[in-house]
Amino acid sequence: MSLSRIEIAKIISILITPVMIVLSVLQSLYNKFLRSENVKSIAGEIAVVTGGGGGLGRAISMELAKHGCHVAVVDINYEEAQKTVQLINENYKVNTKAYKIDITSYDEVVRLNKIITDDLGKATILVNNAGIIAFSDIFKPDPIEIQRMINVNLTSHIWTKRVFLENMKEVGKGHIVAICSTGGLGPFPLSSVYCSTKYGVRGFMRTLRVELRMDEKCRDIKTTTVFPTVMDTNSGVLDDLNKCNWNTIFQIQSGVSVAYRIIQGMLRNEVNIGVPALEIPYMKCIEFWPAEIIDRMMAKTFLSGLKNSLGKQLK
Ligand SMILES: NC(=O)c1ccc[n+]([C@@H]2O[C@H](COP(=O)([O-])OP(=O)(O)OC[C@H]3O[C@@H](n4cnc5c(N)ncnc54)[C@H](O)[C@@H]3O)[C@@H](O)[C@H]2O)c1
């Protein structure tokens, strides 16, 4: 039996996978604990933070301002975006402004770029953070809510990249940060739509890197994809976790500490950031397990949590 070159390459890839896993673990630990603090300066650059009026988005906006970066705080909730701007103004000497925009609309994103350019200058840092995490009814979500989650969590990344990448190409530098999730690395029951959007973000960012390599003007545009587990930023998520007893499964991180880690990693041009550090290699290892085992394990864990909280309603 003779093997084709593709088949030989596949066999070699499989054989060296354990080595790659060990390297990936070591890289995560190195990034977290040993890499130097800063490698690039973002002072004077202009960043757009979507969902900047919310928990993690606000913390990221503050962290960017701490490094001298001007910040366009974008949110559908204008009052909360203004609060972020106020906090930045009270603490840092950078230019900042709040923008009420629905990032699911391509036309609004085009308009946003125009007004930010007039107000602050050309934005060359894009942080795609806005996201919808939970439905009002987790068992039978409303189709309108489902569509909205897809639009906010995934489609908006495609619109904003299309619009703001042009600014970055003009100056030959820039950085696109995407807030993904552990839900983009593994199958979490009752979150199939959320996980689909986050798997989508992961695929989008992964492919984007290859596309950037293909264009001479994009060689210095960097990307960072972030995979947080659970944060204290969204009270709805914390309530759901408490209700279902899942707070024992996940380690809850503070939004401020995650934002610190994100900007630290961005300044060092880290490609992927797991929070906590070993989350990405851990989830990737689990992907190698037979699907039947993972299905049973996940379903059992989540069902027992639900039964504890909902009792007789769930048989
Ligand atoms: N909270 C967690 O435990 C957790 C875990 C993993 C990943 N994440 C991801 O982190 C990101 C931030 O989460 P968070 O906890 O800060 O959420 P949050 O709900 O506190 O903030 C999200 C912000 O996005 C804004 N937003 C929603 N729709 C918008 C739209 N159409 N246009 C503009 N702005 C819009 C909201 O008004 C809000 O201010 C999300 O992408 C989320 O999926 C969160």
The ligand as an SDF file (V2000), in Angstrom:
LIG
                    3D

 44 48  0  0  0  0  0  0  0  0999 V2000
  -19.3890   37.8940   31.3890 N   0  0  0  0  0  0  0  0  0  0  0  0
  -18.7970   36.7360   31.1680 C   0  0  0  0  0  0  0  0  0  0  0  0
  -18.7650   35.8720   32.0390 O   0  0  0  0  0  0  0  0  0  0  0  0
  -18.1340   36.4540   29.8300 C   0  0  0  0  0  0  0  0  0  0  0  0
  -17.4080   35.2690   29.6510 C   0  0  0  0  0  0  0  0  0  0  0  0
  -16.7700   35.0150   28.4420 C   0  0  0  0  0  0  0  0  0  0  0  0
  -16.8500   35.9500   27.4100 C   0  0  0  0  0  0  0  0  0  0  0  0
  -17.5750   37.0940   27.6010 N   0  0  0  0  0  0  0  0  0  0  0  0
  -17.6470   38.0410   26.4920 C   0  0  0  0  0  0  0  0  0  0  0  0
  -17.1230   39.2890   26.9320 O   0  0  0  0  0  0  0  0  0  0  0  0
  -17.7660   40.3570   26.2400 C   0  0  0  0  0  0  0  0  0  0  0  0
  -18.2310   41.4080   27.2400 C   0  0  0  0  0  0  0  0  0  0  0  0
  -19.0800   40.7890   28.1900 O   0  0  0  0  0  0  0  0  0  0  0  0
  -19.6290   41.5610   29.4700 P   0  0  0  0  0  0  0  0  0  0  0  0
  -19.7460   40.5850   30.5470 O   0  0  0  0  0  0  0  0  0  0  0  0
  -18.8660   42.8180   29.7170 O   0  0  0  0  0  0  0  0  0  0  0  0
  -21.1060   41.9190   28.9500 O   0  0  0  0  0  0  0  0  0  0  0  0
  -22.0280   43.1800   29.2960 P   0  0  0  0  0  0  0  0  0  0  0  0
  -23.4160   42.7460   29.0040 O   0  0  0  0  0  0  0  0  0  0  0  0
  -21.7290   43.7020   30.6490 O   0  0  0  0  0  0  0  0  0  0  0  0
  -21.5690   44.2700   28.2270 O   0  0  0  0  0  0  0  0  0  0  0  0
  -21.8610   44.1590   26.8730 C   0  0  0  0  0  0  0  0  0  0  0  0
  -22.0620   45.5660   26.3150 C   0  0  0  0  0  0  0  0  0  0  0  0
  -22.3590   45.4500   24.9200 O   0  0  0  0  0  0  0  0  0  0  0  0
  -23.3420   46.4280   24.6170 C   0  0  0  0  0  0  0  0  0  0  0  0
  -24.0880   46.0640   23.4140 N   0  0  0  0  0  0  0  0  0  0  0  0
  -24.9750   45.0340   23.2700 C   0  0  0  0  0  0  0  0  0  0  0  0
  -25.5190   45.0720   22.0410 N   0  0  0  0  0  0  0  0  0  0  0  0
  -24.9460   46.1020   21.3810 C   0  0  0  0  0  0  0  0  0  0  0  0
  -25.0920   46.6360   20.0800 C   0  0  0  0  0  0  0  0  0  0  0  0
  -25.9420   46.0940   19.1960 N   0  0  0  0  0  0  0  0  0  0  0  0
  -24.3610   47.7220   19.7210 N   0  0  0  0  0  0  0  0  0  0  0  0
  -23.5020   48.2850   20.6150 C   0  0  0  0  0  0  0  0  0  0  0  0
  -23.3290   47.8220   21.8640 N   0  0  0  0  0  0  0  0  0  0  0  0
  -24.0390   46.7500   22.2460 C   0  0  0  0  0  0  0  0  0  0  0  0
  -24.2430   46.4200   25.8480 C   0  0  0  0  0  0  0  0  0  0  0  0
  -25.0560   47.5960   25.9280 O   0  0  0  0  0  0  0  0  0  0  0  0
  -23.2340   46.3260   26.9680 C   0  0  0  0  0  0  0  0  0  0  0  0
  -22.8250   47.5920   27.4170 O   0  0  0  0  0  0  0  0  0  0  0  0
  -18.8860   39.7040   25.4230 C   0  0  0  0  0  0  0  0  0  0  0  0
  -18.4720   39.5420   24.0910 O   0  0  0  0  0  0  0  0  0  0  0  0
  -19.0700   38.3530   26.0780 C   0  0  0  0  0  0  0  0  0  0  0  0
  -19.5760   37.3800   25.1940 O   0  0  0  0  0  0  0  0  0  0  0  0
  -18.2080   37.3700   28.7760 C   0  0  0  0  0  0  0  0  0  0  0  0
  1  2  1  0
  2  3  2  0
  2  4  1  0
  4  5  1  0
  4 44  2  0
  5  6  2  0
  6  7  1  0
  7  8  2  0
  8  9  1  0
  8 44  1  0
  9 10  1  0
  9 42  1  0
 10 11  1  0
 11 12  1  0
 11 40  1  0
 12 13  1  0
 13 14  1  0
 14 15  2  0
 14 16  1  0
 14 17  1  0
 17 18  1  0
 18 19  2  0
 18 20  1  0
 18 21  1  0
 21 22  1  0
 22 23  1  0
 23 24  1  0
 23 38  1  0
 24 25  1  0
 25 26  1  0
 25 36  1  0
 26 27  1  0
 26 35  1  0
 27 28  2  0
 28 29  1  0
 29 30  1  0
 29 35  2  0
 30 31  1  0
 30 32  2  0
 32 33  1  0
 33 34  2  0
 34 35  1  0
 36 37  1  0
 36 38  1  0
 38 39  1  0
 40 41  1  0
 40 42  1  0
 42 43  1  0
M  CHG  2   8   1  16  -1
M  END
$$$$
